[in-house]
Amino acid sequence: MVLDGEGSTGAGPPHDEGPDRSGHQSGAGPRAQPSRRTLVLLVAPIIALVVASTIGNAIWPALLKKHPLLLIGLDGRNRFLVLASTRVSLVPFMVVGFLRRVASDPLFFVLGYLYGDRAVRWVERRFAPDTDLVPWLEKNFGRLAPVLVFLFPGSLICVLAGATGMSPLVFGLLNVSGTLAILIVLYQFGDVFNGPVSAFTGFIDRHFRVFTAISILLTIYWLWDQRRRGKSEMTSLAEVERALGGEGDGEDGGGGGAAADDDGERLQ
């Protein structure tokens, strides 16, 4: 896969010339292969966050009733943030929501920067939605990068930002400001529509055991189905090493396609 678009080119594998800050190949010579320790430091937290998100998504009805702040700490999806906004005050909502939303973004950015196109392909297979939107994003990322990082800083967008050589400072400013803006909008949305949201959460509370059991069963089925189709987000360090080290470029390297995060909200 080649990253097209104005102001960007595809970043090559780790041993190829890396992109400069403008997204063009620098010509500075081959980039050294990152160490296994570097890969572990980047990927282990990502795996932990995926596990946390899966747990939160599985038992969200119980968490919403008893521990809404923990819910958004485990899984910061838009829908959970809106539901929790009626039960959590603004400051803890912003702090926990912000930390959860940005936790993996710099990790994916650095993966893209260090591993280039291989990291993009791995994230595309594991995390990106299976839609025609993905090729379009890759083709037009150079023109739309600032807007995409501000509004949709998910795994694919962040790894593309790193692979095309976006300045870390620019990425950080866009990522932080965009995340804070989205959190404020979601909190205000919950406030404006407090009546309907509270009515829905109240209904969930009254039957939370039933909804939690259903949610757990659906999550188990989803995990099984994704694993069966080779699209599971739950991966191992060995699989990541094969994919990013050059042994996983084919279908066996990382599974074909990835499960979409429920919402194209973060294109994660």
Secondary structure, DSSP 8 states (H G I E B T S, - for coil): ----STT------TTSEEE-TTSSEEEEEE-----HHHHHHHHHHHHHHHHHHHHHHHSHHHHHHH-HHHHHHH---HHHHHHHHTTS-HHHHHHHHHHHHHSSHHHHHHHHHHHTHHHHHHHHHHTS-SSTHHHHHHHHHHHHHHHHHHH---HHHHHHHHHTT--HHHHHHHHHHHHHHHHHHHHHHHHHTHHHHHHHHHHHHHTHHHHHHHHHHHHHHHHHHHHHTT--S---HHHHHHHHTTS-SSHHHH-SS----SSTTS--
